[in-house]
């Protein structure tokens, strides 16, 4: 395998980051999951603070 120097490395183009549909879907799913957890925790805090809990 032949080594390339810094000048040759600077001339190489392409291969960078490309955003794909799968990546966007994964990020969207992550945001929706975090939002759902936030809603559940917020609802629980609100019910606890207003003493509106169900008796088990």
Backbone atoms as SQL, in Angstrom:
CREATE TABLE atoms (id INTEGER PRIMARY KEY, chain TEXT, resi INTEGER, resn TEXT, atom TEXT, x REAL, y REAL, z REAL);
INSERT INTO atoms VALUES
  (1, 'A', 1, 'UNK', 'N', 0.841, -1.165, 0.000),
  (2, 'A', 1, 'UNK', 'CA', 0.000, 0.000, 0.000),
  (3, 'A', 1, 'UNK', 'C', 0.891, 1.234, 0.000),
  (4, 'A', 2, 'UNK', 'N', 0.569, 2.180, -0.863),
  (5, 'A', 2, 'UNK', 'CA', 1.389, 3.371, -1.011),
  (6, 'A', 2, 'UNK', 'C', 0.806, 4.506, -0.165),
  (7, 'A', 3, 'UNK', 'N', 1.657, 5.196, 0.547),
  (8, 'A', 3, 'UNK', 'CA', 1.219, 6.341, 1.351),
  (9, 'A', 3, 'UNK', 'C', 1.034, 7.555, 0.458),
  (10, 'A', 4, 'UNK', 'N', 0.066, 8.399, 0.824),
  (11, 'A', 4, 'UNK', 'CA', -0.116, 9.643, 0.089),
  (12, 'A', 4, 'UNK', 'C', 0.228, 10.802, 1.017),
  (13, 'A', 5, 'UNK', 'N', 0.723, 11.853, 0.435),
  (14, 'A', 5, 'UNK', 'CA', 1.117, 12.988, 1.264),
  (15, 'A', 5, 'UNK', 'C', -0.063, 13.948, 1.448),
  (16, 'A', 6, 'UNK', 'N', 0.176, 15.002, 2.201),
  (17, 'A', 6, 'UNK', 'CA', -0.878, 15.947, 2.580),
  (18, 'A', 6, 'UNK', 'C', -1.477, 16.660, 1.366),
  (19, 'A', 7, 'UNK', 'N', -0.657, 17.021, 0.387),
  (20, 'A', 7, 'UNK', 'CA', -1.163, 17.697, -0.813),
  (21, 'A', 7, 'UNK', 'C', -2.149, 16.815, -1.568),
  (22, 'A', 8, 'UNK', 'N', -1.799, 15.540, -1.700),
  (23, 'A', 8, 'UNK', 'CA', -2.680, 14.621, -2.404),
  (24, 'A', 8, 'UNK', 'C', -3.981, 14.398, -1.632),
  (25, 'A', 9, 'UNK', 'N', -3.891, 14.383, -0.327),
  (26, 'A', 9, 'UNK', 'CA', -5.090, 14.210, 0.491),
  (27, 'A', 9, 'UNK', 'C', -6.030, 15.403, 0.345),
  (28, 'A', 10, 'UNK', 'N', -5.490, 16.606, 0.200),
  (29, 'A', 10, 'UNK', 'CA', -6.314, 17.803, 0.048),
  (30, 'A', 10, 'UNK', 'C', -7.027, 17.818, -1.304),
  (31, 'A', 11, 'UNK', 'N', -6.494, 17.116, -2.284),
  (32, 'A', 11, 'UNK', 'CA', -7.097, 17.106, -3.615),
  (33, 'A', 11, 'UNK', 'C', -8.210, 16.069, -3.741),
  (34, 'A', 12, 'UNK', 'N', -8.325, 15.147, -2.801),
  (35, 'A', 12, 'UNK', 'CA', -9.364, 14.122, -2.863),
  (36, 'A', 12, 'UNK', 'C', -10.707, 14.775, -2.558),
  (37, 'A', 13, 'UNK', 'N', -11.677, 14.537, -3.405),
  (38, 'A', 13, 'UNK', 'CA', -13.009, 15.112, -3.214),
  (39, 'A', 13, 'UNK', 'C', -14.015, 13.995, -3.040),
  (40, 'A', 14, 'UNK', 'N', -15.094, 14.328, -2.341),
  (41, 'A', 14, 'UNK', 'CA', -16.179, 13.369, -2.188),
  (42, 'A', 14, 'UNK', 'C', -16.053, 12.578, -0.899),
  (43, 'A', 15, 'UNK', 'N', -17.059, 11.783, -0.640),
  (44, 'A', 15, 'UNK', 'CA', -17.051, 10.905, 0.514),
  (45, 'A', 15, 'UNK', 'C', -17.506, 11.551, 1.800),
  (46, 'A', 16, 'UNK', 'N', -17.876, 12.818, 1.770),
  (47, 'A', 16, 'UNK', 'CA', -18.286, 13.504, 2.993),
  (48, 'A', 16, 'UNK', 'C', -19.600, 12.979, 3.525),
  (49, 'A', 17, 'UNK', 'N', -20.208, 13.741, 4.359),
  (50, 'A', 17, 'UNK', 'CA', -21.470, 13.369, 4.986),
  (51, 'A', 17, 'UNK', 'C', -22.613, 13.620, 4.016),
  (52, 'A', 18, 'UNK', 'N', -23.427, 12.622, 3.823),
  (53, 'A', 18, 'UNK', 'CA', -24.638, 12.803, 3.022),
  (54, 'A', 18, 'UNK', 'C', -25.833, 12.389, 3.882),
  (55, 'A', 19, 'UNK', 'N', -26.820, 13.242, 3.933),
  (56, 'A', 19, 'UNK', 'CA', -27.995, 12.976, 4.752),
  (57, 'A', 19, 'UNK', 'C', -28.963, 12.141, 3.925),
  (58, 'A', 20, 'UNK', 'N', -29.323, 10.990, 4.446),
  (59, 'A', 20, 'UNK', 'CA', -30.217, 10.084, 3.730),
  (60, 'A', 20, 'UNK', 'C', -31.581, 10.081, 4.400),
  (61, 'A', 21, 'UNK', 'N', -32.535, 9.506, 3.725),
  (62, 'A', 21, 'UNK', 'CA', -33.885, 9.397, 4.273),
  (63, 'A', 21, 'UNK', 'C', -33.912, 8.576, 5.551),
  (64, 'A', 22, 'UNK', 'N', -33.117, 7.520, 5.590),
  (65, 'A', 22, 'UNK', 'CA', -33.075, 6.679, 6.789),
  (66, 'A', 22, 'UNK', 'C', -32.539, 7.458, 7.984),
  (67, 'A', 23, 'UNK', 'N', -31.549, 8.309, 7.745),
  (68, 'A', 23, 'UNK', 'CA', -30.985, 9.103, 8.832),
  (69, 'A', 23, 'UNK', 'C', -32.014, 10.109, 9.357),
  (70, 'A', 24, 'UNK', 'N', -32.756, 10.729, 8.433),
  (71, 'A', 24, 'UNK', 'CA', -33.793, 11.683, 8.840),
  (72, 'A', 24, 'UNK', 'C', -34.892, 10.976, 9.628),
  (73, 'A', 25, 'UNK', 'N', -35.291, 9.791, 9.195),
  (74, 'A', 25, 'UNK', 'CA', -36.308, 9.017, 9.909),
  (75, 'A', 25, 'UNK', 'C', -35.833, 8.632, 11.308),
  (76, 'A', 26, 'UNK', 'N', -34.556, 8.264, 11.437),
  (77, 'A', 26, 'UNK', 'CA', -34.017, 7.891, 12.745),
  (78, 'A', 26, 'UNK', 'C', -34.006, 9.083, 13.688),
  (79, 'A', 27, 'UNK', 'N', -33.616, 10.242, 13.195),
  (80, 'A', 27, 'UNK', 'CA', -33.593, 11.449, 14.021),
  (81, 'A', 27, 'UNK', 'C', -35.014, 11.838, 14.406),
  (82, 'A', 28, 'UNK', 'N', -35.948, 11.735, 13.455),
  (83, 'A', 28, 'UNK', 'CA', -37.345, 12.048, 13.730),
  (84, 'A', 28, 'UNK', 'C', -37.911, 11.111, 14.802),
  (85, 'A', 29, 'UNK', 'N', -37.612, 9.835, 14.695),
  (86, 'A', 29, 'UNK', 'CA', -38.068, 8.865, 15.697),
  (87, 'A', 29, 'UNK', 'C', -37.499, 9.158, 17.070),
  (88, 'A', 30, 'UNK', 'N', -36.244, 9.553, 17.120),
  (89, 'A', 30, 'UNK', 'CA', -35.605, 9.888, 18.395),
  (90, 'A', 30, 'UNK', 'C', -36.269, 11.107, 19.026),
  (91, 'A', 31, 'UNK', 'N', -36.548, 12.126, 18.219),
  (92, 'A', 31, 'UNK', 'CA', -37.196, 13.334, 18.733),
  (93, 'A', 31, 'UNK', 'C', -38.600, 13.017, 19.226),
  (94, 'A', 32, 'UNK', 'N', -39.344, 12.194, 18.489),
  (95, 'A', 32, 'UNK', 'CA', -40.686, 11.821, 18.920),
  (96, 'A', 32, 'UNK', 'C', -40.648, 11.033, 20.221),
  (97, 'A', 33, 'UNK', 'N', -39.674, 10.157, 20.386),
  (98, 'A', 33, 'UNK', 'CA', -39.544, 9.380, 21.618),
  (99, 'A', 33, 'UNK', 'C', -39.239, 10.287, 22.796),
  (100, 'A', 34, 'UNK', 'N', -38.302, 11.207, 22.629),
  (101, 'A', 34, 'UNK', 'CA', -37.962, 12.146, 23.708),
  (102, 'A', 34, 'UNK', 'C', -39.171, 13.006, 24.053),
  (103, 'A', 35, 'UNK', 'N', -39.918, 13.461, 23.046),
  (104, 'A', 35, 'UNK', 'CA', -41.107, 14.270, 23.277),
  (105, 'A', 35, 'UNK', 'C', -42.155, 13.476, 24.051),
  (106, 'A', 36, 'UNK', 'N', -42.377, 12.209, 23.688),
  (107, 'A', 36, 'UNK', 'CA', -43.338, 11.355, 24.390),
  (108, 'A', 36, 'UNK', 'C', -42.959, 11.130, 25.840),
  (109, 'A', 37, 'UNK', 'N', -41.680, 10.912, 26.103),
  (110, 'A', 37, 'UNK', 'CA', -41.211, 10.737, 27.479),
  (111, 'A', 37, 'UNK', 'C', -41.425, 12.025, 28.266),
  (112, 'A', 38, 'UNK', 'N', -41.154, 13.154, 27.644),
  (113, 'A', 38, 'UNK', 'CA', -41.368, 14.447, 28.302),
  (114, 'A', 38, 'UNK', 'C', -42.825, 14.674, 28.645),
  (115, 'A', 39, 'UNK', 'N', -43.729, 14.299, 27.750),
  (116, 'A', 39, 'UNK', 'CA', -45.154, 14.441, 28.031),
  (117, 'A', 39, 'UNK', 'C', -45.571, 13.557, 29.194),
  (118, 'A', 40, 'UNK', 'N', -45.089, 12.320, 29.231),
  (119, 'A', 40, 'UNK', 'CA', -45.446, 11.398, 30.304),
  (120, 'A', 40, 'UNK', 'C', -44.932, 11.894, 31.653),
  (121, 'A', 41, 'UNK', 'N', -43.683, 12.346, 31.686),
  (122, 'A', 41, 'UNK', 'CA', -43.102, 12.843, 32.936),
  (123, 'A', 41, 'UNK', 'C', -43.815, 14.123, 33.374),
  (124, 'A', 42, 'UNK', 'N', -44.103, 15.003, 32.426),
  (125, 'A', 42, 'UNK', 'CA', -44.803, 16.244, 32.754),
  (126, 'A', 42, 'UNK', 'C', -46.198, 15.978, 33.295),
  (127, 'A', 43, 'UNK', 'N', -46.914, 15.031, 32.696),
  (128, 'A', 43, 'UNK', 'CA', -48.245, 14.667, 33.186),
  (129, 'A', 43, 'UNK', 'C', -48.188, 14.073, 34.582),
  (130, 'A', 44, 'UNK', 'N', -47.183, 13.242, 34.817),
  (131, 'A', 44, 'UNK', 'CA', -47.033, 12.641, 36.148),
  (132, 'A', 44, 'UNK', 'C', -46.731, 13.709, 37.192),
  (133, 'A', 45, 'UNK', 'N', -45.866, 14.650, 36.870),
  (134, 'A', 45, 'UNK', 'CA', -45.543, 15.734, 37.811),
  (135, 'A', 45, 'UNK', 'C', -46.786, 16.569, 38.092),
  (136, 'A', 46, 'UNK', 'N', -47.568, 16.855, 37.057),
  (137, 'A', 46, 'UNK', 'CA', -48.777, 17.661, 37.237),
  (138, 'A', 46, 'UNK', 'C', -49.789, 16.931, 38.117),
  (139, 'A', 47, 'UNK', 'N', -49.983, 15.619, 37.891),
  (140, 'A', 47, 'UNK', 'CA', -50.931, 14.853, 38.714),
  (141, 'A', 47, 'UNK', 'C', -50.464, 14.739, 40.152),
  (142, 'A', 48, 'UNK', 'N', -49.183, 14.564, 40.363),
  (143, 'A', 48, 'UNK', 'CA', -48.658, 14.456, 41.728),
  (144, 'A', 48, 'UNK', 'C', -48.808, 15.786, 42.455),
  (145, 'A', 49, 'UNK', 'N', -48.497, 16.879, 41.775),
  (146, 'A', 49, 'UNK', 'CA', -48.561, 18.186, 42.440),
  (147, 'A', 49, 'UNK', 'C', -49.989, 18.623, 42.727),
  (148, 'A', 50, 'UNK', 'N', -50.977, 18.149, 41.962),
  (149, 'A', 50, 'UNK', 'CA', -52.377, 18.536, 42.215),
  (150, 'A', 50, 'UNK', 'C', -53.139, 17.461, 42.992),
  (151, 'A', 51, 'UNK', 'N', -52.450, 16.435, 43.476),
  (152, 'A', 51, 'UNK', 'CA', -53.044, 15.323, 44.246),
  (153, 'A', 51, 'UNK', 'C', -54.200, 14.662, 43.512),
  (154, 'A', 52, 'UNK', 'N', -54.069, 14.436, 42.221),
  (155, 'A', 52, 'UNK', 'CA', -55.099, 13.765, 41.433),
  (156, 'A', 52, 'UNK', 'C', -54.571, 12.419, 40.965),
  (157, 'A', 53, 'UNK', 'N', -54.248, 11.569, 41.915),
  (158, 'A', 53, 'UNK', 'CA', -53.725, 10.244, 41.616),
  (159, 'A', 53, 'UNK', 'C', -54.815, 9.203, 41.796),
  (160, 'A', 54, 'UNK', 'N', -54.768, 8.123, 41.039),
  (161, 'A', 54, 'UNK', 'CA', -55.729, 7.032, 41.181),
  (162, 'A', 54, 'UNK', 'C', -55.321, 6.160, 42.357),
  (163, 'A', 55, 'UNK', 'N', -56.322, 5.719, 43.106),
  (164, 'A', 55, 'UNK', 'CA', -56.064, 4.756, 44.196),
  (165, 'A', 55, 'UNK', 'C', -55.937, 3.366, 43.601),
  (166, 'A', 56, 'UNK', 'N', -54.929, 2.637, 44.017),
  (167, 'A', 56, 'UNK', 'CA', -54.739, 1.277, 43.502),
  (168, 'A', 56, 'UNK', 'C', -55.370, 0.271, 44.399);
